[in-house]
Amino acid sequence: MSQTFVLAKNAPAAEYDRSLAWAALLLAAGGLVMVYSASIAIAEGSRFTGNNAAWFLARHAIFLTAALAAALMVFLVPARWWQYAAPWLFMAGVVLLVAVLIPGVGREVNGARRWLSLPVVSVQPSELMKLAAVLYAADYTVRKHSVLKSFKRGLLPMLAVMMLVSWLLLREPDFGALVVIAASTIAILFLGGMNGRHFAALVGMLGVGFVVLVLSSPYRMHRIFGYMDPWSDPFGSGYQLSHALIAFGRGEWLGVGLGGSVEKLHYLPEAHTDFLLAVLAEELGFVGVLLVIILFTWIVARAFAIARQAAERSRHFAALTAQGIGIWIGFQSFINMGVNMGLLPTKGLTLPLMSYGGSGLVVNFVALAILLRIDWENRQLARGLHA
């Protein structure tokens, strides 16, 4: 009784992490506004959209509504359920990655076969696999903790599974999703107690593998050279990056004003998806970009704080899942921002919670709902209640 009283006395005031929820909602609201601003010119000049300026806005609003509804439902699911379901969700993700490669089932756009066409919407299996991989890696690490330092019994089975996923993603191809999934999985294994030498060897092997993939592909080599000097071929390999840099330069400190971007007027490709941040930088300036960075940093920081609280209560799967979600969201955001700013080679990764796209938006909100659920259960336990 006395222990319960102490726990209840030190219990947090709120039922869930409101600052985390507000950070996500602010990013999503900002994304909705910027998707509309960045897509007006494209929508008005396309027969596909019926020359409707608000076409992308309407669809993104529907995606955001679906994402919020999915998040509310997922928040009601106990965290332990995700541990039971993790292997099955991972297998379902693999099946979808196989299905997308089948002619007539997967839809090809711009030379990439990444989408499954359903009666109402298109689904991108690689986005679903990001969450499935985090859950599976967390579950695997907990189940294999006693043998995780053994290469043969601990690391090798997981490595074999991830090689299969990597091969399927490269067949699409979706190199960006592969990088995010590989980084998230390895980070979870390391945080869960992987042998340090195995970790170093795995990181080195992946580094060599990525270099080989780049060198063996003229398309990827072209992108690397374009990244190193975009102005040497501003109408070819350096086209996207050069116009993204022009957008950042025009934005200066406070931007040219919402809706005032010039680069979105058919100059900057993928302005409402991969290069949304460049349009935001042009219209809202350094201050707008800084606010976005602060919000993403806060989400990652809260994810690790929630993980630490779960670990203190011996909720190891929940802790690793929270860390994995934080690493995934943070790493993908870092890559997208780095690409937009010219710090990294051009890669087709959207900005989580903000860029146009239904699959990514729904999966991001589902992941954050799981994170909020873990935090809610931590707070219930702190009150001396059953989670």
C-alpha positions in Angstrom: 0.0 0.0 0.0 2.8 2.4 0.9 4.6 1.7 -2.4 1.4 2.4 -4.3 1.0 5.7 -2.4 4.5 6.8 -3.3 4.0 5.9 -6.9 0.7 7.8 -7.0 2.2 10.8 -5.2 5.0 11.1 -7.8 2.7 10.4 -10.8 2.7 12.8 -13.7 -0.1 15.2 -14.0 -1.1 14.5 -17.6 -2.4 11.2 -19.0 -0.1 11.4 -22.0 2.7 13.5 -23.4 0.9 16.5 -24.7 4.0 18.2 -26.0 4.7 15.2 -28.2 1.2 15.2 -29.6 1.2 18.9 -30.2 4.6 18.8 -32.0 3.3 16.1 -34.4 0.0 18.1 -35.0 1.9 21.3 -35.6 4.1 19.6 -38.2 1.1 18.0 -39.9 -0.9 21.3 -39.9 2.2 23.1 -41.4 2.5 20.3 -43.9 -1.1 20.7 -45.0 -0.6 24.4 -45.6 2.7 23.9 -47.4 1.4 21.0 -49.6 -1.3 23.3 -50.8 1.1 26.2 -51.5 3.7 23.9 -53.2 1.2 22.1 -55.4 -1.0 24.9 -56.7 0.9 25.4 -60.0 1.2 21.7 -60.6 -2.5 21.0 -60.0 -3.7 24.0 -62.1 -1.6 22.9 -65.1 -2.5 19.2 -65.1 -5.3 17.4 -66.9 -4.9 14.6 -64.3 -6.2 16.9 -61.6 -8.8 18.5 -63.8 -6.9 21.8 -63.5 -8.2 22.0 -59.9 -5.7 24.1 -57.8 -6.9 22.4 -54.6 -6.7 18.8 -55.8 -3.6 17.9 -53.8 -4.9 19.8 -50.8 -8.1 17.9 -50.8 -6.4 14.5 -51.1 -3.8 15.4 -48.4 -6.6 16.5 -46.1 -8.3 13.1 -46.6 -5.0 11.4 -45.9 -4.5 13.4 -42.8 -8.0 12.7 -41.5 -7.4 8.9 -42.1 -4.0 9.2 -40.4 -5.6 10.8 -37.3 -8.4 8.3 -37.2 -5.9 5.4 -37.5 -3.8 7.0 -34.7 -6.8 7.2 -32.4 -7.6 3.6 -32.9 -4.0 2.4 -32.5 -3.6 4.4 -29.2 -6.3 2.1 -27.7 -4.2 -1.0 -28.4 -2.0 -2.2 -25.6 1.7 -2.1 -26.4 2.2 -5.8 -25.6 -0.1 -6.6 -28.5 2.4 -5.2 -30.9 5.0 -7.6 -29.6 2.8 -10.6 -30.2 1.9 -9.2 -33.7 5.4 -8.1 -34.7 6.5 -11.3 -36.6 3.1 -11.5 -38.4 3.2 -7.8 -39.4 6.8 -8.3 -40.6 5.8 -11.3 -42.7 2.8 -9.4 -44.1 5.2 -6.6 -45.1 7.4 -9.0 -46.9 4.4 -10.4 -48.8 3.4 -6.9 -49.9 7.0 -6.2 -51.0 6.8 -9.3 -53.2 3.4 -8.4 -54.5 4.5 -5.0 -55.6 7.0 -6.6 -57.9 4.4 -8.8 -59.7 3.5 -7.3 -63.1 -0.2 -6.3 -63.1 -0.3 -6.0 -59.3 2.3 -3.4 -58.6 2.1 0.0 -60.3 5.1 1.5 -62.0 5.7 5.2 -61.9 8.9 6.9 -63.3 10.7 3.6 -63.7 10.0 2.5 -60.1 7.5 -0.2 -59.0 6.7 0.9 -55.5 2.9 1.1 -55.3 0.0 -1.3 -55.0 -3.2 0.0 -56.7 -6.3 -0.6 -54.6 -9.8 0.4 -55.6 -9.7 3.8 -53.8 -6.0 4.5 -53.0 -2.5 3.4 -53.8 -0.4 1.8 -51.0 3.4 2.0 -50.7 4.5 -1.3 -49.0 8.0 0.1 -48.2 6.4 2.7 -45.9 4.5 -0.1 -44.0 7.8 -2.0 -43.8 9.5 0.8 -41.9 7.1 0.3 -39.0 7.0 -3.5 -39.3 10.8 -3.6 -39.2 11.0 -1.5 -36.1 8.5 -3.7 -34.3 10.1 -6.9 -35.5 13.6 -5.8 -34.6 12.5 -4.8 -31.1 10.7 -8.1 -30.6 13.6 -10.1 -32.0 16.1 -8.3 -29.7 14.0 -9.0 -26.6 13.4 -12.7 -27.5 17.1 -13.3 -28.5 18.7 -11.2 -25.7 20.4 -14.1 -24.1 22.2 -15.0 -27.4 22.3 -11.6 -29.0 26.1 -11.3 -28.6 26.5 -14.6 -30.6 27.0 -14.0 -34.3 25.6 -17.4 -35.3 22.6 -17.6 -33.0 21.9 -13.9 -32.4 22.9 -11.8 -35.4 22.9 -14.1 -38.4 19.2 -15.0 -38.4 18.2 -11.3 -38.3 20.9 -10.5 -40.9 19.4 -13.1 -43.3 15.9 -11.7 -42.9 17.1 -8.2 -43.5 19.1 -9.3 -46.6 15.8 -10.6 -48.1 14.0 -7.3 -47.4 17.0 -5.3 -48.8 16.9 -7.4 -52.0 13.1 -6.8 -52.4 13.6 -3.0 -51.9 16.4 -2.8 -54.4 14.2 -4.6 -56.9 11.6 -1.8 -56.8 14.1 0.1 -56.5 13.7 2.1 -53.2 17.2 2.8 -52.0 16.0 5.5 -49.6 13.6 3.2 -47.7 16.4 0.6 -47.5 18.7 3.1 -45.9 16.1 4.1 -43.3 15.1 0.5 -42.5 18.7 -0.7 -42.2 19.7 2.1 -40.0 16.7 1.7 -37.7 17.1 -2.1 -37.4 20.9 -1.9 -36.7 20.3 0.8 -34.1 17.7 -1.3 -32.2 20.0 -4.3 -32.2 22.9 -2.2 -30.9 20.8 -0.5 -28.2 19.5 -4.0 -27.2 22.9 -5.3 -26.5 24.5 -6.5 -29.8 28.2 -7.3 -29.6 30.2 -4.1 -30.3 32.6 -5.8 -32.7 29.7 -7.3 -34.6 28.1 -3.9 -34.7 31.2 -2.2 -36.1 31.7 -5.0 -38.7 28.0 -4.7 -39.7 28.2 -1.0 -40.2 31.4 -1.4 -42.2 29.9 -4.0 -44.3 26.8 -1.9 -45.0 29.0 1.1 -45.9 30.9 -1.0 -48.4 27.6 -2.4 -49.7 26.2 1.0 -50.3 29.4 2.1 -52.1 29.2 -0.9 -54.3 25.5 -0.2 -55.1 26.3 3.3 -56.1 29.3 2.4 -58.2 27.4 -0.4 -60.0 24.5 1.8 -60.9 25.1 4.6 -63.6 21.9 6.2 -62.3 23.1 6.5 -58.7 26.6 7.6 -59.9 24.9 10.3 -61.9 23.2 11.5 -58.7 26.4 11.5 -56.7 28.2 13.6 -59.3 25.2 16.0 -59.5 25.3 16.4 -55.7 29.0 17.1 -55.6 28.7 20.0 -58.1 25.1 20.7 -59.1 26.1 23.9 -61.0 28.2 21.8 -63.5 25.0 20.4 -65.0 22.2 22.7 -63.8 19.8 21.4 -66.4 20.7 17.7 -65.9 21.9 15.8 -62.9 22.1 19.0 -60.7 18.6 20.4 -61.7 16.7 19.5 -58.5 19.4 20.4 -56.1 20.3 23.7 -57.9 16.7 24.9 -57.7 16.4 23.7 -54.1 19.4 25.8 -53.2 18.0 28.8 -55.1 14.8 28.4 -53.0 16.8 28.4 -49.8 18.8 31.5 -51.0 15.6 33.4 -51.9 14.0 32.7 -48.5 16.8 34.4 -46.4 15.7 35.0 -42.8 11.9 35.5 -43.0 11.0 34.2 -46.5 9.2 35.9 -49.4 5.8 35.2 -47.8 3.4 32.3 -47.8 2.4 31.5 -51.4 5.2 33.7 -52.8 7.5 30.9 -54.0 8.8 31.1 -57.5 10.6 27.8 -57.5 7.3 25.9 -57.1 6.1 27.3 -60.5 7.3 24.3 -62.5 11.0 24.8 -61.7 11.5 22.6 -58.7 10.4 19.0 -59.3 8.5 17.1 -56.5 7.9 20.4 -54.7 5.0 19.0 -52.7 6.7 15.7 -51.8 10.5 15.3 -51.5 11.4 19.0 -51.8 8.6 20.5 -49.6 11.2 21.9 -47.2 12.8 23.9 -50.0 9.5 25.6 -50.8 8.9 26.2 -47.0 12.4 27.7 -46.8 11.7 30.1 -49.7 8.3 31.2 -48.3 9.0 31.2 -44.6 12.8 31.6 -44.5 15.3 30.5 -42.0 12.8 31.0 -39.1 10.3 28.5 -40.7 13.0 25.9 -41.3 14.4 26.3 -37.8 10.9 25.8 -36.3 10.5 22.5 -38.3 13.9 21.3 -37.1 13.0 22.2 -33.5 9.7 20.2 -33.7 11.4 17.1 -35.1 14.2 17.3 -32.6 11.6 17.5 -29.8 9.8 14.4 -31.1 13.0 12.4 -31.2 14.0 13.7 -27.7 10.6 12.7 -26.3 10.8 9.2 -27.9 14.1 8.5 -26.1 12.8 9.9 -22.8 9.7 7.6 -23.1 12.0 4.7 -23.9 14.1 5.4 -20.8 11.0 5.5 -18.6 9.9 2.2 -20.1 13.3 0.6 -19.6 13.3 1.7 -15.9 10.1 -0.3 -15.5 11.6 -3.4 -17.3 9.4 -2.9 -20.3 12.1 -3.8 -22.7 10.1 -4.3 -25.9 8.3 -0.9 -25.3 11.6 0.8 -24.7 13.3 -0.5 -27.9 10.1 0.3 -29.9 10.1 3.8 -28.7 13.8 4.2 -29.5 13.3 2.7 -32.9 10.4 5.0 -33.8 12.5 8.0 -32.7 15.5 6.9 -34.7 13.3 6.2 -37.8 11.5 9.6 -37.7 14.7 11.5 -36.9 16.9 9.8 -39.4 14.4 10.1 -42.3 13.9 13.8 -41.4 17.6 14.3 -41.3 18.1 12.7 -44.8 15.2 14.7 -46.3 16.5 18.0 -44.9 20.1 17.2 -45.9 19.0 16.5 -49.4 17.0 19.7 -49.6 19.9 21.7 -48.3 22.5 20.1 -50.5 24.3 18.3 -47.6 23.4 14.8 -48.9 22.9 13.3 -52.4 19.4 13.5 -53.8 17.3 10.7 -52.6 13.6 10.1 -52.8 12.5 10.3 -49.2 9.6 12.4 -48.0 9.6 14.6 -44.9 7.7 12.7 -42.2 4.3 14.1 -41.1 4.5 16.9 -43.7 5.1 15.8 -47.3 2.2 14.8 -49.6 1.5 11.0 -49.6 -1.1 8.8 -47.9 1.0 5.7 -47.0 3.8 7.7 -45.3 1.4 10.0 -43.4 -0.8 7.2 -42.0 2.2 5.0 -41.0 4.0 8.0 -39.3 0.9 8.8 -37.2 0.4 5.1 -36.3 4.0 5.0 -35.1 3.5 8.1 -33.0 0.3 6.6 -31.6 2.2 3.6 -30.5 4.8 5.9 -28.9 2.0 7.8 -27.1 0.5 4.5 -25.9 3.9 3.4 -24.5 4.1 6.8 -22.7 0.5 6.5 -21.4 1.2 3.0 -20.0 4.4 4.4 -18.3 2.3 7.1 -16.6 -0.4 4.5 -15.6 2.3 2.4 -13.9 3.7 5.5 -12.2 0.3 6.0 -10.7 0.4 2.5 -9.3 -2.3 1.3 -11.8 -2.2 -1.5 -14.3 -1.4 -0.4 -17.9 
